[in-house]
Amino acid sequence: MDLLILVPKVTNRINYIFELIFGNLLGLDFKVTANKDSFDSFDGAKLHYGDKPFGDELFQKSTSILFEHFVIFQKLVVVDYNDIKTIFPVHHKNSIFPFDLFAASFYFVTRYEEYMPYVPDKYNRFQAKDSILYKIGLLKKPIVNIWAMELGEILQSRYPNLRFKKRSFSFVPTYDVDAAWAYRNKGFVRITSAFIRDLLRLDFAEMDLRFKVLSGKKMDPFDTFDYQIELQKELNLHPLYFILCGNYDVNDKNISIKNSEFQDLIKRLGDYANIGIHPSFSSYLDNKKLREEIRRLSNILNREVTMSRQHFLRLNMPVSYQKLIELDITDDYTMGYASLPGFRAGICDTFRFYDLEHDVPTHLNIHPFALMDGTMRDYLDLSTTESYALAVELIQAVKDVNGTFVLLWHNETLSDEKRWKGWITLYRKILDYALN
């Protein structure tokens, strides 16, 4: 055992956040105890987390949130620390941090604030601008990782023989396939309706492009999968794909899952990458629909589907995750905002979902993403130059903590046409920066 931690009372919350910080991020073999005699007699590295120190031990003053068993409104007090702002201040001269970093980390990674009443956006999503991380200017920092590193340095200074896990930066490209093709395989009714719409708008250029694609004279602009596979081989990438398999609807304008060419594409992608479900807009909080969508994808791939990312990034805490657990999903990649880049849970690495409603940790792994193509183009209206600068800023922030950077992209973004002109070049530049 590397480290013994004394607490007034051992709780699920204590075990959860200590396992994340000391176990996952620092790689220490630790034990938590409420027995002061055991703590006093231990001859190795130790830390006291509580109300006040007993002697000259390494001490972090605690607040109450990790010793509670219910969700209540937390009156957040913002204080300055090392040129940034943080929450859960504590006041004790011997405390290694002037704020409760364990409480703050728990508040961020559990998305505690999303259990409180809030005003949703038009898609019923928690709004990034209402996040405390956004309000105090930390949304673009993997702050939990940063604090873990600082804590590790303090422990190392006091106990030089401690050995921490060696971490390295990793990059995970992911793709959401909302529509595999822009014009092809849409079915007679949708294709005819599209031609009529183009005619009514007198959009003859669009009619001409549509006709050329459908007649086989031009490649469908959304069909960028060959290029993605080329990138995998050239750069040794290991991307993840999330496939929309729901029925056609207002916000689910995908190809019919019954289409044989779409099924062949899914199988082909499955030969090169791991495939997850992209739960449809209409399956939001509807397990019957979601179960059917997972079944469809599983039958095509002929294997179990255990990964997911919500279409439109619709996430309701904790119900969305509870329903995924019911359907045997083990890994979810929804944790991020559509409207702003950054770290929604204050962390760049995988962590387990903690169900605050039942006050228990779960086995659902949450993989936060930091940046999405649509955020830059549609929400922030950034140029490719501005988008690259933003990507570099976020990637470097993750490299600085030897964390994991998850990028969310779409196949249509690589079309290099219309609104996505120049974005294929941007994507390659982002990959080169991430991999070098």
ROMARSE-416307 format. One line per 10 residues: number of its first residue (from 1); for each residue x, y, z of C-alpha. Coordinates in steps of 0.02 Angstrom, whole numbers, plus 50000, padded with zeros to 5 digits. Layout:
<drenbas>
NUM> X/Y/Z | ...
</drenbas>
This chain:
<drenbas>
1> 50000/50000/50000 | 50069/50170/49948 | 49954/50287/50044 | 49836/50283/50194 | 49700/50415/50203 | 49609/50457/50365 | 49430/50520/50354 | 49296/50550/50487 | 49179/50428/50399 | 49198/50317/50246
11> 49059/50349/50119 | 49022/50298/49940 | 49065/50474/49885 | 49232/50470/49975 | 49278/50302/49898 | 49223/50359/49725 | 49318/50523/49714 | 49473/50453/49800 | 49477/50307/49678 | 49465/50429/49533
21> 49601/50546/49595 | 49721/50434/49692 | 49689/50273/49597 | 49651/50318/49416 | 49741/50483/49394 | 49890/50461/49512 | 49902/50272/49505 | 49928/50248/49691 | 49884/50095/49793 | 49789/50176/49936
31> 49671/50134/50078 | 49540/50240/50166 | 49511/50221/50351 | 49411/50304/50489 | 49520/50223/50623 | 49639/50353/50697 | 49744/50223/50786 | 49778/50132/50623 | 49821/50298/50543 | 49940/50348/50683
41> 50030/50181/50682 | 50052/50176/50492 | 50233/50206/50444 | 50209/50253/50261 | 50136/50400/50165 | 49973/50464/50238 | 49848/50604/50219 | 49712/50666/50335 | 49550/50729/50257 | 49436/50802/50389
51> 49390/50950/50497 | 49555/50984/50586 | 49727/50902/50599 | 49786/50803/50748 | 49969/50847/50729 | 50088/50887/50588 | 50015/50760/50466 | 49979/50808/50286 | 49805/50881/50302 | 49664/50936/50187
61> 49517/51021/50268 | 49350/50950/50212 | 49178/51021/50176 | 49017/50922/50200 | 48965/50865/50026 | 49063/50701/50025 | 48985/50650/50190 | 48805/50681/50133 | 48690/50549/50058 | 48568/50657/49961
71> 48566/50793/49830 | 48535/50967/49899 | 48565/51141/49834 | 48746/51188/49862 | 48777/51373/49889 | 48937/51392/49790 | 49063/51518/49853 | 49194/51565/49723 | 49372/51603/49780 | 49538/51639/49696
81> 49674/51508/49692 | 49835/51514/49589 | 49766/51640/49463 | 49605/51543/49437 | 49438/51537/49525 | 49372/51385/49615 | 49234/51330/49734 | 49214/51252/49906 | 49338/51363/49999 | 49405/51304/50167
91> 49492/51402/50303 | 49631/51318/50398 | 49815/51367/50397 | 49871/51185/50387 | 49760/51136/50240 | 49865/51092/50088 | 49737/51178/49976 | 49631/51330/50025 | 49482/51242/49948 | 49414/51066/49959
101> 49480/50996/49795 | 49394/50828/49826 | 49224/50911/49849 | 49250/51023/49698 | 49307/50875/49591 | 49157/50772/49647 | 49039/50915/49608 | 49109/50931/49432 | 49125/50749/49379 | 48956/50695/49447
111> 48873/50844/49359 | 48793/50886/49526 | 48725/51051/49459 | 48625/50959/49326 | 48521/50878/49463 | 48460/51051/49512 | 48318/51142/49422 | 48379/51230/49264 | 48314/51314/49108 | 48348/51195/48961
121> 48383/51245/48782 | 48262/51205/48641 | 48322/51025/48637 | 48296/51003/48824 | 48482/51008/48861 | 48575/51086/49006 | 48653/51244/48938 | 48841/51266/48941 | 48827/51449/48990 | 48739/51397/49151
131> 48884/51286/49204 | 48988/51344/49351 | 49144/51294/49255 | 49097/51415/49117 | 49052/51553/49239 | 49220/51544/49329 | 49320/51524/49169 | 49376/51344/49189 | 49275/51258/49052 | 49426/51244/48937
141> 49538/51171/49072 | 49539/50988/49129 | 49543/51057/49304 | 49520/50892/49397 | 49673/50823/49308 | 49770/50982/49349 | 49725/50972/49533 | 49771/50787/49538 | 49943/50830/49471 | 49965/50968/49600
151> 49912/50850/49738 | 50035/50721/49674 | 50176/50849/49682 | 50133/50890/49862 | 50130/50707/49910 | 50295/50677/49819 | 50376/50823/49911 | 50323/50754/50080 | 50353/50571/50035 | 50492/50561/49903
161> 50482/50372/49892 | 50304/50375/49823 | 50294/50311/49645 | 50155/50373/49534 | 50082/50295/49377 | 50170/50352/49220 | 50039/50431/49108 | 50046/50478/48924 | 49937/50581/48809 | 49815/50487/48700
171> 49704/50545/48557 | 49536/50467/48514 | 49451/50521/48351 | 49265/50485/48346 | 49133/50503/48211 | 48945/50524/48223 | 48859/50457/48067 | 48695/50553/48066 | 48674/50531/47877 | 48791/50421/47778
181> 48744/50504/47614 | 48680/50676/47566 | 48581/50619/47413 | 48594/50432/47387 | 48490/50294/47466 | 48356/50414/47529 | 48210/50320/47451 | 48093/50374/47311 | 47981/50488/47415 | 48123/50585/47497
191> 48219/50603/47334 | 48066/50663/47238 | 48020/50784/47376 | 48197/50854/47375 | 48192/50885/47188 | 48025/50975/47205 | 48094/51080/47348 | 48245/51129/47243 | 48131/51176/47099 | 48019/51284/47207
201> 48173/51374/47272 | 48241/51391/47095 | 48399/51312/47162 | 48457/51238/46997 | 48635/51213/47057 | 48574/51099/47195 | 48462/51007/47072 | 48609/50980/46957 | 48721/50916/47097 | 48585/50800/47160
211> 48557/50730/46985 | 48743/50701/46955 | 48761/50607/47119 | 48607/50501/47092 | 48659/50460/46914 | 48831/50406/46971 | 48924/50548/46885 | 48984/50623/47049 | 49030/50556/47221 | 48905/50588/47359
221> 48983/50728/47464 | 48945/50642/47630 | 49029/50481/47574 | 49199/50518/47650 | 49226/50347/47726 | 49366/50295/47609 | 49463/50448/47663 | 49433/50408/47846 | 49498/50231/47822 | 49651/50299/47730
231> 49687/50411/47879 | 49673/50263/47997 | 49802/50166/47899 | 49920/50312/47872 | 49916/50382/48048 | 49879/50222/48144 | 49717/50293/48212 | 49590/50195/48312 | 49427/50290/48285 | 49256/50254/48356
241> 49095/50267/48255 | 48921/50303/48320 | 48783/50254/48199 | 48607/50325/48197 | 48487/50179/48178 | 48320/50257/48225 | 48167/50282/48116 | 48160/50435/48004 | 48093/50587/48097 | 48107/50777/48101
251> 48274/50770/48193 | 48327/50596/48136 | 48353/50615/47949 | 48460/50462/47928 | 48464/50325/47798 | 48342/50183/47828 | 48426/50044/47924 | 48340/49923/47804 | 48443/49991/47660 | 48565/49855/47606
261> 48701/49978/47555 | 48691/50062/47726 | 48705/49893/47809 | 48856/49852/47703 | 48937/50017/47752 | 48909/49981/47937 | 48988/49808/47918 | 49134/49883/47823 | 49164/50015/47957 | 49152/49877/48087
271> 49298/49790/48003 | 49409/49941/48036 | 49342/50017/48196 | 49234/49994/48350 | 49052/50039/48322 | 48928/50110/48447 | 48746/50163/48443 | 48697/50344/48411 | 48529/50346/48503 | 48404/50443/48399
281> 48327/50608/48448 | 48158/50522/48463 | 48225/50384/48576 | 48271/50511/48711 | 48219/50433/48877 | 48122/50299/48782 | 48201/50131/48819 | 48085/50035/48704 | 48144/50133/48552 | 48324/50132/48607
291> 48322/49945/48638 | 48259/49920/48460 | 48395/50034/48388 | 48531/49939/48482 | 48457/49774/48421 | 48461/49834/48241 | 48644/49884/48250 | 48693/49727/48343 | 48609/49616/48213 | 48700/49702/48071
301> 48869/49690/48157 | 48832/49518/48226 | 48905/49568/48393 | 48855/49653/48554 | 48842/49843/48555 | 48907/49921/48716 | 48954/50100/48666 | 48840/50250/48640 | 48833/50435/48608 | 48667/50528/48610
311> 48608/50612/48449 | 48605/50802/48475 | 48702/50764/48635 | 48538/50754/48730 | 48580/50705/48907 | 48465/50705/49058 | 48551/50673/49224 | 48536/50541/49289 | 48397/50461/49186 | 48492/50449/49021
321> 48633/50353/49102 | 48517/50245/49206 | 48429/50189/49048 | 48592/50151/48960 | 48643/50041/49107 | 48477/49948/49094 | 48519/49909/48913 | 48695/49845/48953 | 48787/49994/48880 | 48957/50002/48965
331> 49036/50156/48885 | 48958/50323/48840 | 49037/50468/48744 | 48903/50603/48763 | 48988/50705/48900 | 49018/50873/48818 | 48922/51025/48758 | 48860/51062/48583 | 48867/51251/48606 | 49040/51271/48686
341> 49204/51177/48682 | 49289/51113/48837 | 49271/50990/48980 | 49091/50978/49039 | 49140/50873/49190 | 49304/50962/49221 | 49405/50810/49172 | 49480/50742/49010 | 49496/50559/49060 | 49371/50418/49077
351> 49275/50409/49240 | 49132/50305/49308 | 48957/50377/49315 | 48907/50412/49495 | 48718/50400/49515 | 48679/50540/49638 | 48496/50493/49641 | 48540/50328/49724 | 48707/50389/49794 | 48807/50246/49719
361> 48946/50228/49590 | 48905/50126/49435 | 49004/50028/49307 | 48956/50143/49163 | 49114/50223/49095 | 49099/50404/49041 | 49219/50464/48907 | 49212/50654/48895 | 49246/50739/48728 | 49321/50913/48718
371> 49282/50976/48543 | 49153/50952/48406 | 49155/51014/48227 | 48978/51084/48239 | 49022/51184/48394 | 49152/51282/48298 | 49057/51301/48135 | 48875/51317/48189 | 48874/51381/48367 | 49029/51491/48371
381> 49039/51533/48185 | 49228/51515/48185 | 49337/51516/48030 | 49450/51367/47998 | 49597/51470/48061 | 49506/51514/48223 | 49448/51334/48241 | 49625/51269/48226 | 49686/51389/48360 | 49547/51329/48475
391> 49587/51147/48441 | 49771/51177/48478 | 49727/51264/48642 | 49621/51118/48701 | 49737/50981/48641 | 49885/51065/48725 | 49786/51079/48888 | 49762/50890/48882 | 49942/50856/48832 | 49998/50957/48983
401> 49913/50833/49100 | 49952/50678/48995 | 49767/50649/48974 | 49649/50587/48839 | 49583/50701/48703 | 49421/50643/48621 | 49372/50733/48460 | 49195/50726/48390 | 49180/50741/48200 | 49050/50699/48066
411> 49073/50617/47898 | 48993/50763/47806 | 49119/50884/47880 | 49252/50803/47771 | 49155/50835/47610 | 49253/50995/47574 | 49096/51069/47498 | 48974/51210/47537 | 48976/51256/47722 | 49116/51133/47755
421> 49236/51202/47624 | 49412/51194/47696 | 49366/51086/47845 | 49448/50929/47776 | 49613/51024/47779 | 49575/51086/47955 | 49540/50908/48012 | 49707/50846/47947 | 49797/50989/48034 | 49711/50947/48198
431> 49761/50764/48180 | 49941/50811/48143 | 49950/50924/48296 | 49871/50794/48409 | 49986/50655/48350 | 50149/50754/48358
</drenbas>
